[in-house]
Amino acid sequence: MSTPPPVGDARGISLALREVGAALGNLAFPLDLASSTTGREAAAAARSQLDDYILPRLASVDAPLVAVVGGSTGAGKSTLVNALAGRAVSVTGAVRPTTRQPLLLHHPDDAGWFEDARILPTLSRVRLSDDDGTRVPQAPTSSGDTLLLRPEPSLPPGLALLDAPDVDSIADENRRLAAHLLAAADLWIFVTTANRYADAVPWKLLAEAGRRDVLVAVVLDRVPPGVEEEIRSDLLTLLSAEKLGHAPIFVVPEVALGADRMLPHELVEPMTRWLRALAADADGRREIARRTVRGAMNALATRIEGIADAAEQEQTVGDALRAAVDGAYRDALAGVVAATEDGRLLRGEVLARWQDFVGTGEFMRALETRVGRVRERISGFFTGRPAPAATVAEAIGSELQSVIVEQAARADETARRRWRAEQAGAALLAGVPPWRSEAFPAEVAREIRAWQQDLLELVQAEGAGKRFTARMLSFGVNGIAVSLMVVVFASTGGLTGGEIGVAGVSAVAGQKLLEAIFGDDAVRRLAVVARRNLSRRVEGLLERERADFDSALEPLARQTPAEALRVLARRLRTMLPAQGGAVGAEA
């Protein structure tokens, strides 16, 4: 085995890795995409390896090596563990799966390394007391989320054995746990049999070991007489293809087990010597730990790049879904603004109420004279004839409400239609409440009344000077505010036929009234402010209406961006070879 280059300063690398962990923790992959499922699983696996192996090992490079004994169903893993321990410490038998809980064996002097959550922090600990070896203690719990710890004097200090569930177990949780344990190991003891050594599931994991540069030993169990060299040669070819040609292969011939179901000691003696040699060499153990950490970090960088690709696909789809909502509500706002600018709001009921307010006789003839006389005659008109300004305001409010509600309903339907066209959008729609067809009109009405109150305050503030006070009182603040509403909405763009003449002259009436009170410049400024205030309130209404769509996309908006993940992956790749020091004792 070649000596790996040193991994670098543990504290600096640990800080970078914790940043990676935080970035991975911000990935929810909320969209219903095939790539999202893959990315979600990869992110979870990456976080587990960070927490269960890389960070703990960086923090304690001198801790005992953890060798996970893994393999296929019925390969003889627990039998091998018992043989290496020299007594029955793990349950064996024909019932599958046999190993339901991971069992970690360690020398008694190494107990302190495994009491805390240094390795496998997501698993709770249950310590089994030592006994005379005539029976296997029953675990206090049947949960696979528990790590059983047992001191074993026959093991050398510096090495722990972890008996894992089957990698191809019929139980999903056992398969996940086996992969979890293998990812947290310093070295793998992979057990297979003469008739199952080429199975696909184990080789998927062995290929991962090759990518991570994990030290692997292969135990070829139950080999019939006369075929050992042939199978060993074929197995070595397969291992070499996965960059595992250096892995030692230990052959266990097919033998009948006795009543104690123990392998004869001499059959596992070569592996026992190999493991003891690893444990006895402190520098060698550190090199193995560094090599495995380094390989895990390089593999982590590769995995992060794949996760970034999945995140980018989500971002692309999410951007399209957000753009659909943006477009729908942008069109809705434009529709409302257009209705307030092209004269449409001065039709029908509004036009009739306005004509009732200003009249068509004396008031209109007064507009044909010079401004000074207009002021006097308008004053007389309003003083002598109470004007129903409130009815005009109500009519304008009702028409404006109809326009806003119609545009909002159209925007909601457009956004839903566009989302339904996308698989991810259709899935998100399940969490978007139906449009508030009953509550929204009342909310619009409140905003319109608030806007009309804004106009009252606006004209009051504009006329606060002493020279305007008498005129304001004679014309009536409500009447002036209503006139400002008409000026805001006045245009002949949307009117036809006889409406043009009537509405146009009526709008001029409001304009002249305001000019007579405030002057030309002030009227233009008041109209601009009034339009801006109305647009702001409509925008607020539409923003609240689209909030459910935005909330559905919020988990995506909070995700770590794909480019940020790629930057972290590049940082991991570049910092490892650049660091010259050895792994520190504390992160």
VOTORKOL-503065 format. One record per residue (C-alpha): residue in three letters; z, y, x; residue number from 1. Coordinates in steps of 0.001 Angstrom, whole numbers, always signed. Example, Ala and Ser with C-alpha at 12.3 -4.5 7.8 and 13.67 -1.06 7.14 Angstrom:
# residues 2
PT_Ala_+7800_-4500_+12300_1
PT_Ser_+7140_-1060_+13670_2
***
This chain:
# residues 587
PT_Met_+0_+0_+0_1
PT_Ser_-1013_+3353_+1489_2
PT_Thr_+1583_+6104_+1679_3
PT_Pro_+874_+8788_-947_4
PT_Pro_+941_+12424_+35_5
PT_Pro_+4194_+14236_-771_6
PT_Val_+4485_+15659_-4233_7
PT_Gly_+5793_+19114_-3415_8
PT_Asp_+8737_+21266_-4354_9
PT_Ala_+10453_+19670_-7334_10
PT_Arg_+11845_+22893_-8764_11
PT_Gly_+8516_+24727_-8782_12
PT_Ile_+6646_+21765_-10209_13
PT_Ser_+9350_+21168_-12812_14
PT_Leu_+9055_+24754_-14024_15
PT_Ala_+5304_+24306_-14386_16
PT_Leu_+5798_+21018_-16208_17
PT_Arg_+8300_+22552_-18606_18
PT_Glu_+5682_+25184_-19384_19
PT_Val_+3274_+22324_-20076_20
PT_Gly_+5873_+20719_-22343_21
PT_Ala_+6320_+23951_-24294_22
PT_Ala_+2554_+24301_-24685_23
PT_Leu_+2261_+20726_-25931_24
PT_Gly_+5166_+21309_-28289_25
PT_Asn_+3190_+24125_-29927_26
PT_Leu_+435_+21742_-30994_27
PT_Ala_+584_+20561_-34588_28
PT_Phe_-3109_+19689_-35085_29
PT_Pro_-2874_+20503_-38817_30
PT_Leu_-6555_+19989_-39676_31
PT_Asp_-8024_+16810_-41129_32
PT_Leu_-10382_+16009_-38251_33
PT_Ala_-10883_+12758_-36367_34
PT_Ser_-10415_+14673_-33110_35
PT_Ser_-7175_+16144_-34468_36
PT_Thr_-5674_+12698_-34983_37
PT_Thr_-6595_+11749_-31427_38
PT_Gly_-5268_+15053_-30078_39
PT_Arg_-2011_+14743_-32013_40
PT_Glu_-1376_+11253_-30636_41
PT_Ala_-2326_+12298_-27105_42
PT_Ala_-37_+15333_-27239_43
PT_Ala_+2873_+13186_-28437_44
PT_Ala_+2248_+10662_-25666_45
PT_Ala_+2022_+13431_-23064_46
PT_Arg_+5313_+14968_-24216_47
PT_Ser_+7003_+11570_-24138_48
PT_Gln_+5866_+10865_-20603_49
PT_Leu_+7011_+14291_-19474_50
PT_Asp_+10456_+13858_-21016_51
PT_Asp_+10902_+10140_-20369_52
PT_Tyr_+9566_+9829_-16860_53
PT_Ile_+8029_+12732_-14945_54
PT_Leu_+10793_+15326_-15321_55
PT_Pro_+13690_+12849_-14936_56
PT_Arg_+12103_+11236_-11886_57
PT_Leu_+11431_+14614_-10265_58
PT_Ala_+15090_+15453_-10801_59
PT_Ser_+16331_+12223_-9180_60
PT_Val_+13853_+10711_-6758_61
PT_Asp_+16625_+8578_-5213_62
PT_Ala_+17478_+6873_-8501_63
PT_Pro_+16811_+3118_-8703_64
PT_Leu_+13237_+2067_-9364_65
PT_Val_+12640_+936_-12925_66
PT_Ala_+10333_-2059_-13145_67
PT_Val_+9106_-2749_-16676_68
PT_Val_+8271_-6353_-17460_69
PT_Gly_+5432_-6190_-19972_70
PT_Gly_+2620_-8283_-21303_71
PT_Ser_+1115_-10088_-24256_72
PT_Thr_+2862_-12033_-26987_73
PT_Gly_+4169_-15359_-25757_74
PT_Ala_+3288_-14701_-22116_75
PT_Gly_+6820_-15561_-20994_76
PT_Lys_+8234_-12136_-20175_77
PT_Ser_+11810_-12869_-21220_78
PT_Thr_+11679_-16265_-19504_79
PT_Leu_+10619_-14519_-16302_80
PT_Val_+13413_-11930_-16633_81
PT_Asn_+15962_-14726_-17016_82
PT_Ala_+14539_-16477_-13969_83
PT_Leu_+14712_-13321_-11852_84
PT_Ala_+18311_-12728_-12986_85
PT_Gly_+19227_-16362_-12375_86
PT_Arg_+20720_-16822_-15833_87
PT_Ala_+19985_-16274_-19532_88
PT_Val_+20195_-12547_-20097_89
PT_Ser_+17240_-12089_-22484_90
PT_Val_+16462_-13983_-25677_91
PT_Thr_+13613_-16509_-25450_92
PT_Gly_+12107_-18652_-28161_93
PT_Ala_+9099_-19428_-30333_94
PT_Val_+9753_-16787_-33004_95
PT_Arg_+7549_-13714_-32508_96
PT_Pro_+8232_-11065_-31589_97
PT_Thr_+11119_-12326_-29450_98
PT_Thr_+11979_-9055_-27721_99
PT_Arg_+12772_-6560_-30435_100
PT_Gln_+14958_-4246_-28352_101
PT_Pro_+14374_-3175_-24775_102
PT_Leu_+16952_-4596_-22361_103
PT_Leu_+17587_-2865_-19039_104
PT_Leu_+19271_-4896_-16308_105
PT_His_+20726_-3141_-13277_106
PT_His_+23121_-3829_-10442_107
PT_Pro_+26700_-2825_-11399_108
PT_Asp_+26784_-222_-8623_109
PT_Asp_+23792_+1552_-10235_110
PT_Ala_+25399_+1929_-13676_111
PT_Gly_+25889_+5671_-13271_112
PT_Trp_+22143_+6261_-13039_113
PT_Phe_+21598_+4900_-16530_114
PT_Glu_+24597_+6171_-18467_115
PT_Asp_+23001_+9518_-19299_116
PT_Ala_+19578_+10324_-20706_117
PT_Arg_+17874_+10586_-17317_118
PT_Ile_+15256_+8072_-18399_119
PT_Leu_+14073_+7384_-21937_120
PT_Pro_+16151_+10228_-23445_121
PT_Thr_+14831_+9532_-26929_122
PT_Leu_+16515_+6101_-26993_123
PT_Ser_+20191_+5733_-27735_124
PT_Arg_+22301_+3621_-25341_125
PT_Val_+24297_+497_-26083_126
PT_Arg_+26106_-1051_-23116_127
PT_Leu_+26520_-4812_-23200_128
PT_Ser_+29554_-6173_-21373_129
PT_Asp_+28976_-8777_-18695_130
PT_Asp_+29929_-12400_-19416_131
PT_Asp_+29661_-15761_-17743_132
PT_Gly_+25981_-16084_-18515_133
PT_Thr_+26306_-19011_-20891_134
PT_Arg_+25091_-16993_-23829_135
PT_Val_+23147_-13829_-24531_136
PT_Pro_+25370_-11132_-26120_137
PT_Gln_+24233_-10067_-29558_138
PT_Ala_+23092_-6459_-29747_139
PT_Pro_+25241_-4246_-31994_140
PT_Thr_+22163_-2864_-33661_141
PT_Ser_+18700_-4104_-34547_142
PT_Ser_+17019_-741_-34142_143
PT_Gly_+14135_-565_-31682_144
PT_Asp_+15261_+2982_-30875_145
PT_Thr_+18160_+1578_-28854_146
PT_Leu_+18143_+762_-25149_147
PT_Leu_+20465_-2132_-24274_148
PT_Leu_+22106_-1716_-20862_149
PT_Arg_+23578_-4649_-18994_150
PT_Pro_+24945_-4901_-15450_151
PT_Glu_+23546_-7866_-13515_152
PT_Pro_+25109_-8644_-10101_153
PT_Ser_+22193_-10878_-9091_154
PT_Leu_+19828_-7901_-9031_155
PT_Pro_+19661_-5874_-5805_156
PT_Pro_+20942_-2279_-5856_157
PT_Gly_+18131_+208_-6187_158
PT_Leu_+16094_-1796_-8702_159
PT_Ala_+16359_-2174_-12483_160
PT_Leu_+14400_-4555_-14700_161
PT_Leu_+13372_-3493_-18203_162
PT_Asp_+12350_-6262_-20604_163
PT_Ala_+9852_-4662_-23020_164
PT_Pro_+8390_-5749_-26372_165
PT_Asp_+4917_-7288_-26514_166
PT_Val_+2044_-4889_-25871_167
PT_Asp_+69_-6653_-28623_168
PT_Ser_+2966_-7289_-30986_169
PT_Ile_+2257_-7781_-34678_170
PT_Ala_+4830_-5034_-35295_171
PT_Asp_+3438_-1507_-34880_172
PT_Glu_+6765_-108_-33730_173
PT_Asn_+7000_-2769_-31004_174
PT_Arg_+3560_-1922_-29658_175
PT_Arg_+4405_+1782_-29592_176
PT_Leu_+7721_+1086_-27888_177
PT_Ala_+6063_-1122_-25262_178
PT_Ala_+3577_+1631_-24387_179
PT_His_+6463_+4120_-24361_180
PT_Leu_+8433_+2014_-21875_181
PT_Leu_+5466_+1382_-19609_182
PT_Ala_+4830_+5128_-19427_183
PT_Ala_+8424_+5607_-18244_184
PT_Ala_+8281_+2977_-15470_185
PT_Asp_+8026_+3327_-11700_186
PT_Leu_+6259_-3_-11414_187
PT_Trp_+4898_-2623_-13760_188
PT_Ile_+5433_-6360_-13655_189
PT_Phe_+2642_-7483_-15933_190
PT_Val_+2936_-11024_-17274_191
PT_Thr_-89_-12890_-18584_192
PT_Thr_-1189_-16509_-18868_193
PT_Ala_-4033_-18608_-17553_194
PT_Asn_-5759_-18603_-20931_195
PT_Arg_-5069_-14948_-21895_196
PT_Tyr_-5402_-12937_-18682_197
PT_Ala_-8682_-11337_-19843_198
PT_Asp_-7436_-10200_-23291_199
PT_Ala_-8553_-6682_-24237_200
PT_Val_-5210_-5114_-25229_201
PT_Pro_-3398_-5744_-21924_202
PT_Trp_-6382_-4501_-19955_203
PT_Lys_-6404_-1233_-21827_204
PT_Leu_-2900_-648_-20481_205
PT_Leu_-3785_-1924_-17009_206
PT_Ala_-6690_+520_-16916_207
PT_Glu_-4185_+3281_-17669_208
PT_Ala_-2027_+2006_-14806_209
PT_Gly_-5046_+2267_-12504_210
PT_Arg_-5698_+5853_-13584_211
PT_Arg_-2060_+6727_-12983_212
PT_Asp_-1945_+4894_-9633_213
PT_Val_+1078_+2896_-10787_214
PT_Leu_+2285_+81_-8549_215
PT_Val_+1522_-3112_-10490_216
PT_Ala_+2450_-6724_-9859_217
PT_Val_+760_-9379_-11984_218
PT_Val_+2450_-12636_-12902_219
PT_Leu_-72_-15306_-13834_220
PT_Asp_+2022_-17699_-15899_221
PT_Arg_+1433_-21284_-17076_222
PT_Val_-1417_-22028_-14708_223
PT_Pro_-2628_-25669_-15034_224
PT_Pro_-2903_-27693_-11816_225
PT_Gly_-6166_-27365_-9911_226
PT_Val_-7411_-24039_-11357_227
PT_Glu_-5089_-21602_-9573_228
PT_Glu_-7592_-20272_-7035_229
PT_Glu_-10413_-19979_-9541_230
PT_Ile_-8289_-17948_-12000_231
PT_Arg_-6673_-15881_-9241_232
PT_Ser_-10114_-14942_-7874_233
PT_Asp_-11402_-13899_-11291_234
PT_Leu_-8232_-11952_-12028_235
PT_Leu_-8474_-10146_-8698_236
PT_Thr_-12047_-9115_-9523_237
PT_Leu_-10899_-7676_-12840_238
PT_Leu_-8017_-5851_-11176_239
PT_Ser_-10285_-4359_-8523_240
PT_Ala_-12577_-2969_-11214_241
PT_Glu_-9597_-1020_-12534_242
PT_Lys_-8521_+225_-9064_243
PT_Leu_-5702_-2320_-8996_244
PT_Gly_-7063_-4599_-6279_245
PT_His_-3930_-3959_-4210_246
PT_Ala_-1680_-5470_-6902_247
PT_Pro_+129_-8616_-5752_248
PT_Ile_-496_-11667_-7934_249
PT_Phe_+2303_-14195_-8423_250
PT_Val_+1301_-17549_-9840_251
PT_Val_+3727_-19602_-11934_252
PT_Pro_+2453_-23140_-12596_253
PT_Glu_+2683_-24754_-15965_254
PT_Val_+5988_-26648_-16148_255
PT_Ala_+8177_-28057_-18887_256
PT_Leu_+11362_-26070_-19409_257
PT_Gly_+14670_-27817_-19653_258
PT_Ala_+17290_-27463_-22354_259
PT_Asp_+18423_-24162_-20864_260
PT_Arg_+14817_-22852_-21117_261
PT_Met_+15029_-21609_-17524_262
PT_Leu_+12235_-21673_-14980_263
PT_Pro_+13118_-23419_-11719_264
PT_His_+14307_-20835_-9222_265
PT_Glu_+11783_-21814_-6557_266
PT_Leu_+8873_-20851_-8840_267
PT_Val_+9906_-17192_-8892_268
PT_Glu_+11255_-17040_-5333_269
PT_Pro_+8161_-15180_-3977_270
PT_Met_+8574_-12457_-6598_271
PT_Thr_+12323_-12285_-6020_272
PT_Arg_+11748_-11702_-2294_273
PT_Trp_+9120_-9024_-3025_274
PT_Leu_+11424_-7151_-5409_275
PT_Arg_+14377_-7358_-2990_276
PT_Ala_+12220_-5995_-198_277
PT_Leu_+11249_-3028_-2365_278
PT_Ala_+14873_-2380_-3310_279
PT_Ala_+16127_-2617_+264_280
PT_Asp_+13734_+14_+1612_281
PT_Ala_+15079_+3401_+518_282
PT_Asp_+12154_+5304_+2008_283
PT_Gly_+9731_+2868_+409_284
PT_Arg_+11391_+3341_-2970_285
PT_Arg_+11019_+7096_-2676_286
PT_Glu_+7374_+6702_-1741_287
PT_Ile_+6765_+4514_-4781_288
PT_Ala_+8526_+7067_-6995_289
PT_Arg_+6495_+9937_-5546_290
PT_Arg_+3281_+8010_-5856_291
PT_Thr_+3958_+7137_-9484_292
PT_Val_+5021_+10691_-10351_293
PT_Arg_+1956_+12064_-8659_294
PT_Gly_-340_+9669_-10494_295
PT_Ala_+1386_+10431_-13777_296
PT_Met_+908_+14151_-13260_297
PT_Asn_-2766_+13776_-12407_298
PT_Ala_-3206_+11586_-15469_299
PT_Leu_-1307_+14203_-17480_300
PT_Ala_-3775_+16876_-16384_301
PT_Thr_-6664_+14692_-17533_302
PT_Arg_-4933_+14041_-20825_303
PT_Ile_-4298_+17753_-21342_304
PT_Glu_-8016_+18426_-20865_305
PT_Gly_-8772_+15955_-23652_306
PT_Ile_-6097_+17552_-25816_307
PT_Ala_-7676_+20945_-25131_308
PT_Asp_-11046_+19631_-26369_309
PT_Ala_-9403_+18520_-29612_310
PT_Ala_-7616_+21870_-29936_311
PT_Glu_-10903_+23698_-29387_312
PT_Gln_-12555_+21747_-32198_313
PT_Glu_-9690_+22721_-34467_314
PT_Gln_-10030_+26336_-33399_315
PT_Thr_-13756_+26290_-34178_316
PT_Val_-13261_+24817_-37638_317
PT_Gly_-10228_+27015_-38278_318
PT_Asp_-12168_+30133_-37273_319
PT_Ala_-14904_+29188_-39745_320
PT_Leu_-12361_+28682_-42524_321
PT_Arg_-10666_+31981_-41733_322
PT_Ala_-14044_+33732_-41599_323
PT_Ala_-14817_+32388_-45075_324
PT_Val_-11623_+33969_-46412_325
PT_Asp_-12210_+37176_-44480_326
PT_Gly_-15720_+37465_-45871_327
PT_Ala_-14689_+36757_-49454_328
PT_Tyr_-11910_+39354_-49487_329
PT_Arg_-13890_+41866_-47468_330
PT_Asp_-16592_+41662_-50133_331
PT_Ala_-13914_+42066_-52804_332
PT_Leu_-12629_+45267_-51214_333
PT_Ala_-16172_+46543_-50825_334
PT_Gly_-16797_+45796_-54490_335
PT_Val_-13753_+47785_-55573_336
PT_Val_-14661_+50693_-53296_337
PT_Ala_-18232_+50697_-54615_338
PT_Ala_-16973_+50816_-58185_339
PT_Thr_-14835_+53860_-57354_340
PT_Glu_-17751_+55670_-55724_341
PT_Asp_-20776_+55077_-57930_342
PT_Gly_-19497_+56486_-61223_343
PT_Arg_-19021_+53165_-62980_344
PT_Leu_-15411_+53975_-63778_345
PT_Leu_-16476_+57020_-65839_346
PT_Arg_-18157_+54939_-68510_347
PT_Gly_-17115_+54065_-72035_348
PT_Glu_-13436_+54548_-72835_349
PT_Val_-12736_+56624_-69731_350
PT_Leu_-15627_+58965_-70502_351
PT_Ala_-14530_+59329_-74125_352
PT_Arg_-10916_+60085_-73205_353
PT_Trp_-11995_+62584_-70559_354
PT_Gln_-14233_+64369_-73066_355
PT_Asp_-11333_+64517_-75490_356
PT_Phe_-9283_+66044_-72714_357
PT_Val_-11659_+68756_-71524_358
PT_Gly_-13633_+69304_-74745_359
PT_Thr_-17309_+70155_-74854_360
PT_Gly_-17234_+73679_-76259_361
PT_Glu_-15268_+76621_-74955_362
PT_Phe_-14127_+74775_-71833_363
PT_Met_-17655_+73774_-70815_364
PT_Arg_-19093_+77243_-71493_365
PT_Ala_-16344_+78703_-69336_366
PT_Leu_-17659_+76703_-66386_367
PT_Glu_-20932_+78638_-66517_368
PT_Thr_-19235_+81954_-65626_369
PT_Arg_-17959_+83078_-62290_370
PT_Val_-14926_+81398_-60747_371
PT_Gly_-12503_+84245_-61401_372
PT_Arg_-13163_+84185_-65141_373
PT_Val_-13136_+80391_-65096_374
PT_Arg_-9573_+80447_-63865_375
PT_Glu_-8498_+82684_-66719_376
PT_Arg_-10333_+80820_-69467_377
PT_Ile_-9305_+77384_-68187_378
PT_Ser_-5724_+78610_-68196_379
PT_Gly_-6101_+79813_-71762_380
PT_Phe_-7748_+76585_-72794_381
PT_Phe_-4954_+74398_-71444_382
PT_Thr_-2246_+76723_-72720_383
PT_Gly_-3617_+76899_-76250_384
PT_Arg_-4534_+73240_-76641_385
PT_Pro_-2240_+70494_-75357_386
PT_Ala_-4402_+68043_-73389_387
PT_Pro_-3831_+64275_-73701_388
PT_Ala_-3914_+63705_-69930_389
PT_Ala_-1919_+60496_-70256_390
PT_Thr_-4657_+58823_-72303_391
PT_Val_-7211_+59620_-69608_392
PT_Ala_-4931_+58196_-66910_393
PT_Glu_-4373_+55052_-68974_394
PT_Ala_-8094_+54579_-69533_395
PT_Ile_-8868_+55061_-65844_396
PT_Gly_-6053_+52668_-64909_397
PT_Ser_-7327_+50031_-67319_398
PT_Glu_-10894_+50211_-65990_399
PT_Leu_-9720_+50173_-62391_400
PT_Gln_-7470_+47214_-63111_401
PT_Ser_-10379_+45248_-64555_402
PT_Val_-12507_+45911_-61481_403
PT_Ile_-9780_+44868_-59014_404
PT_Val_-8849_+41718_-60945_405
PT_Glu_-12503_+40698_-61244_406
PT_Gln_-13145_+41173_-57531_407
PT_Ala_-9969_+39315_-56526_408
PT_Ala_-10817_+36383_-58807_409
PT_Arg_-14305_+36237_-57328_410
PT_Ala_-12911_+36320_-53779_411
PT_Asp_-10478_+33494_-54543_412
PT_Glu_-13203_+31313_-56018_413
PT_Thr_-15580_+32058_-53149_414
PT_Ala_-12982_+31168_-50538_415
PT_Arg_-12099_+27934_-52344_416
PT_Arg_-15741_+26960_-52700_417
PT_Arg_-16375_+27471_-48992_418
PT_Trp_-13252_+25542_-48025_419
PT_Arg_-14165_+22658_-50308_420
PT_Ala_-17439_+22339_-48415_421
PT_Glu_-15482_+21386_-45254_422
PT_Gln_-13416_+18213_-44984_423
PT_Ala_-10643_+20076_-43187_424
PT_Gly_-10761_+22949_-45675_425
PT_Ala_-10647_+20602_-48660_426
PT_Ala_-7527_+18958_-47230_427
PT_Leu_-5839_+22330_-46665_428
PT_Leu_-6618_+23411_-50222_429
PT_Ala_-4141_+20817_-51455_430
PT_Gly_-1413_+23144_-50176_431
PT_Val_-2936_+26357_-51578_432
PT_Pro_-1535_+27222_-55043_433
PT_Pro_-4013_+28057_-57816_434
PT_Trp_-5006_+31676_-58302_435
PT_Arg_-2339_+33782_-60040_436
PT_Ser_-4447_+34597_-63064_437
PT_Glu_-1418_+35687_-65110_438
PT_Ala_+776_+37436_-62542_439
PT_Phe_-1902_+39274_-60584_440
PT_Pro_-3130_+41681_-63331_441
PT_Ala_+422_+42939_-63870_442
PT_Glu_+808_+43457_-60122_443
PT_Val_-2462_+45405_-60070_444
PT_Ala_-1281_+47576_-62955_445
PT_Arg_+1902_+48442_-61054_446
PT_Glu_-76_+49445_-57980_447
PT_Ile_-2406_+51624_-60034_448
PT_Arg_+533_+53398_-61650_449
PT_Ala_+2006_+53900_-58201_450
PT_Trp_-1303_+55356_-57004_451
PT_Gln_-1417_+57714_-59973_452
PT_Gln_+2116_+58767_-59117_453
PT_Asp_+855_+59381_-55581_454
PT_Leu_-1704_+61794_-57049_455
PT_Leu_+952_+63674_-58985_456
PT_Glu_+3008_+64092_-55840_457
PT_Leu_-104_+65043_-53912_458
PT_Val_-1050_+67899_-56242_459
PT_Gln_+2581_+69005_-56471_460
PT_Ala_+2800_+69162_-52688_461
PT_Glu_-525_+71012_-52458_462
PT_Gly_+582_+73564_-55049_463
PT_Ala_+4043_+74082_-53638_464
PT_Gly_+3120_+77603_-52388_465
PT_Lys_+4303_+80473_-54553_466
PT_Arg_+809_+81780_-55311_467
PT_Phe_-67_+78444_-56958_468
PT_Thr_+3069_+77960_-58996_469
PT_Ala_+2102_+79896_-62107_470
PT_Arg_-1369_+78441_-62200_471
PT_Met_+18_+74908_-61757_472
PT_Leu_+2472_+75407_-64580_473
PT_Ser_-176_+76747_-66926_474
PT_Phe_-2659_+73972_-66222_475
PT_Gly_-107_+71162_-66148_476
PT_Val_+453_+68870_-63151_477
PT_Asn_-645_+65801_-65129_478
PT_Gly_-3866_+67458_-66122_479
PT_Ile_-4603_+68473_-62555_480
PT_Ala_-3869_+64945_-61322_481
PT_Val_-6197_+63484_-63952_482
PT_Ser_-8882_+65912_-62873_483
PT_Leu_-8428_+64721_-59300_484
PT_Met_-8890_+61112_-60480_485
PT_Val_-12175_+62043_-62103_486
PT_Val_-13348_+63826_-58968_487
PT_Val_-12428_+60745_-56908_488
PT_Phe_-14555_+58506_-59134_489
PT_Ala_-17338_+60994_-59955_490
PT_Ser_-20922_+60027_-59128_491
PT_Thr_-23976_+59295_-61211_492
PT_Gly_-25017_+56300_-59120_493
PT_Gly_-23904_+53779_-61695_494
PT_Leu_-24622_+55710_-64876_495
PT_Thr_-27714_+55496_-67026_496
PT_Gly_-29409_+57460_-69778_497
PT_Gly_-27328_+59982_-71633_498
PT_Glu_-24239_+59088_-69623_499
PT_Ile_-25641_+60938_-66601_500
PT_Gly_-25621_+64308_-68242_501
PT_Val_-22302_+63935_-69983_502
PT_Ala_-20410_+62327_-67114_503
PT_Gly_-22003_+64600_-64542_504
PT_Val_-21004_+67752_-66399_505
PT_Ser_-17566_+66283_-67039_506
PT_Ala_-17072_+65577_-63339_507
PT_Val_-18120_+69150_-62567_508
PT_Ala_-15447_+70284_-65018_509
PT_Gly_-12768_+68504_-63022_510
PT_Gln_-14209_+69774_-59748_511
PT_Lys_-14285_+73389_-60959_512
PT_Leu_-10784_+73145_-62318_513
PT_Leu_-9414_+71947_-58980_514
PT_Glu_-11431_+74491_-57019_515
PT_Ala_-10141_+77254_-59248_516
PT_Ile_-6581_+76195_-58359_517
PT_Phe_-6774_+75019_-54760_518
PT_Gly_-10090_+76124_-53307_519
PT_Asp_-13108_+74114_-52107_520
PT_Asp_-11684_+72806_-48812_521
PT_Ala_-8434_+71693_-50359_522
PT_Val_-10239_+69793_-53128_523
PT_Arg_-12340_+67879_-50624_524
PT_Arg_-9242_+67053_-48610_525
PT_Leu_-7287_+65949_-51692_526
PT_Ala_-10133_+63671_-52772_527
PT_Val_-10299_+62061_-49314_528
PT_Val_-6543_+61458_-49268_529
PT_Ala_-6613_+60062_-52819_530
PT_Arg_-9439_+57655_-51976_531
PT_Arg_-7698_+56551_-48806_532
PT_Asn_-4445_+55909_-50665_533
PT_Leu_-6252_+53902_-53303_534
PT_Ser_-8107_+51856_-50691_535
PT_Arg_-4825_+51156_-48909_536
PT_Arg_-3189_+49901_-52080_537
PT_Val_-6172_+47730_-52976_538
PT_Glu_-6176_+46298_-49463_539
PT_Gly_-2501_+45469_-49856_540
PT_Leu_-3167_+43696_-53148_541
PT_Leu_-5977_+41636_-51654_542
PT_Glu_-3940_+40848_-48539_543
PT_Arg_-1192_+39435_-50718_544
PT_Glu_-3744_+37504_-52733_545
PT_Arg_-5200_+35818_-49661_546
PT_Ala_-1770_+35092_-48186_547
PT_Asp_-1779_+31475_-49374_548
PT_Phe_-5013_+30830_-47495_549
PT_Asp_-3587_+32480_-44402_550
PT_Ser_-384_+30439_-44711_551
PT_Ala_-2405_+27228_-44794_552
PT_Leu_-3983_+28253_-41470_553
PT_Glu_-761_+29566_-39932_554
PT_Pro_+131_+26326_-38064_555
PT_Leu_-3295_+26519_-36444_556
PT_Ala_-2776_+30161_-35525_557
PT_Arg_+513_+29292_-33801_558
PT_Gln_-1033_+26515_-31714_559
PT_Thr_-1448_+26799_-27986_560
PT_Pro_-5078_+27872_-27478_561
PT_Ala_-7457_+25404_-25874_562
PT_Glu_-8141_+27685_-22931_563
PT_Ala_-4423_+28015_-22205_564
PT_Leu_-4183_+24216_-22065_565
PT_Arg_-7113_+24056_-19653_566
PT_Val_-5468_+26650_-17439_567
PT_Leu_-2315_+24513_-17322_568
PT_Ala_-4356_+21398_-16476_569
PT_Arg_-6096_+23222_-13627_570
PT_Arg_-2754_+24508_-12406_571
PT_Leu_-1341_+20970_-12269_572
PT_Arg_-4360_+19731_-10347_573
PT_Thr_-4291_+22508_-7795_574
PT_Met_-575_+22786_-7159_575
PT_Leu_+81_+19125_-6292_576
PT_Pro_-2071_+18809_-3163_577
PT_Ala_-1180_+22349_-2125_578
PT_Gln_+2544_+21625_-1945_579
PT_Gly_+3692_+20212_+1350_580
PT_Gly_+7346_+19427_+801_581
PT_Ala_+8889_+16310_-630_582
PT_Val_+10329_+15999_-4088_583
PT_Gly_+13717_+17657_-4248_584
PT_Ala_+16865_+16089_-5546_585
PT_Glu_+17314_+18540_-8361_586
PT_Ala_+14802_+20244_-10705_587
***
